[in-house]
Amino acid sequence: MFEEFVAAHGLTDRLAFHGGDFFSDPLPEADVYVMGQILHDWNLEQRQFLLKKAYDALPEGGTLIVYDAMIDDERRHNTYGLMLSLNMLIDTEGGSEYTVADATQWLRAAGFAKVEARHLIGGCTAVYATK
């Protein structure tokens, strides 16, 4: 489906999908990585590993985009994120949703200099981190 979508929009020279195990395989060379609904599957140590791995693989000026149903920092308003967090706690070993403040802290610890959050539709938030 990815290849068909990319081809239909004339982007085959700009976008590529690479399958693999991001815990053990090297990340492909890229200017931008997207971890959409990825981090909420894993525990804190695994999240920090993936963020550092992305940082190390990106060129200077490269960007990592992380999006999930992040919980508001007060943990009181994003009902969707809170319910999804409960689901992740039940369905995974160590997974859960997290706050924008948590993501920002992890990204800065990985080495990213510029971190910016943007709320998306449907209860999700994207955090853009630039090396």
C-alpha positions as a printed Julia matrix, in Angstrom:
131×3 Matrix{Float64}:
  0.0    0.0    0.0
  2.85   2.38   0.82
  4.52   1.92  -2.56
  1.21   2.42  -4.4
  0.43   5.6   -2.45
  3.92   7.03  -3.0
  3.84   6.22  -6.73
  0.35   7.7   -7.15
  1.62  10.98  -5.7
  4.86  11.03  -7.71
  7.11  10.68  -4.67
  9.07   7.51  -5.48
 12.29   9.51  -5.71
 11.73  11.04  -2.24
 10.12   8.36  -0.01
 11.04   4.76   0.68
  9.8    2.08   3.06
 12.39  -0.13   4.75
 11.2   -3.17   6.68
 13.22  -4.65   9.51
 13.73  -4.82  13.25
 14.58  -1.37  14.54
 16.07  -2.87  17.7
 18.68  -4.97  15.89
 18.94  -3.76  12.28
 20.72  -0.54  11.33
 18.42   2.32  10.36
 18.51   3.21   6.65
 20.08   6.51   5.65
 17.45   9.26   5.78
 16.92  12.94   6.54
 13.66  12.26   8.4
 12.47   9.32  10.48
  8.89   8.89  11.62
  7.97   6.84  14.69
  4.19   6.86  14.53
  2.47   4.88  17.25
  5.75   3.14  18.01
  7.05   4.36  21.36
  3.85   3.57  23.25
  4.51  -0.15  22.62
  7.73  -0.23  24.65
  9.1    0.4   28.13
 11.19   3.45  29.04
 14.57   1.82  28.39
 13.48   0.62  24.95
 12.02   4.03  24.08
 15.24   5.76  25.03
 17.24   3.22  22.98
 15.12   3.88  19.86
 15.35   7.66  20.2
 19.13   7.56  20.64
 19.46   5.16  17.7
 17.48   7.57  15.5
 19.57  10.52  16.7
 22.81   8.69  15.93
 21.62   7.7   12.44
 20.34  11.14  11.4
 22.58  13.65   9.63
 23.12  17.08  11.17
 19.85  18.99  10.66
 17.86  15.74  10.31
 14.49  15.37  12.02
 12.69  12.67  13.96
  8.89  12.91  14.1
  7.27  11.0   16.95
  3.5   10.75  17.19
  1.22   8.96  19.59
 -1.91   9.73  21.61
  0.2   11.66  24.1
 -1.39  12.49  27.41
 -1.6   16.12  28.45
  1.02  17.03  31.03
 -1.62  17.35  33.77
 -2.97  13.88  32.88
 -6.56  15.18  33.04
 -7.83  16.19  29.6
 -6.96  13.78  26.78
 -9.45  11.02  27.55
 -8.52   9.2   24.34
 -4.84   9.16  25.33
 -5.64   8.04  28.87
 -7.84   5.18  27.65
 -5.28   4.13  25.06
 -2.63   4.17  27.78
 -4.72   1.76  29.82
 -5.06  -0.45  26.74
 -1.28  -0.41  26.17
 -0.67  -1.31  29.82
 -2.96  -4.33  29.4
 -1.75  -5.44  25.95
  2.02  -4.92  26.2
  4.89  -5.53  28.58
  5.76  -2.01  29.64
  3.9    0.0   27.01
  1.81   3.08  27.78
  1.08   6.53  26.49
  3.22   9.38  27.79
  3.2   13.16  28.04
  4.75  15.73  25.71
  7.02  16.68  28.62
  8.2   13.06  28.86
  8.88  12.87  25.12
 10.7   16.21  25.17
 12.91  15.07  28.05
 13.79  11.77  26.31
 14.53  13.51  23.0
 16.78  16.1   24.63
 18.59  13.33  26.55
 19.17  11.55  23.22
 20.87  14.71  21.94
 18.2   16.54  19.93
 18.63  20.31  20.17
 15.27  21.56  18.9
 12.05  19.87  20.06
  8.57  21.15  19.17
  5.13  19.61  19.77
  2.05  20.03  17.59
 -1.39  18.69  18.42
 -2.99  16.67  15.63
 -6.6   15.72  15.03
 -8.04  12.7   16.78
 -6.28  13.08  20.12
 -2.74  12.54  18.8
  0.29  14.79  19.14
  3.39  14.95  16.99
  6.76  15.95  18.41
  9.38  17.17  15.93
 12.98  16.8   17.08
 15.84  18.2   15.0
 19.48  17.2   15.36
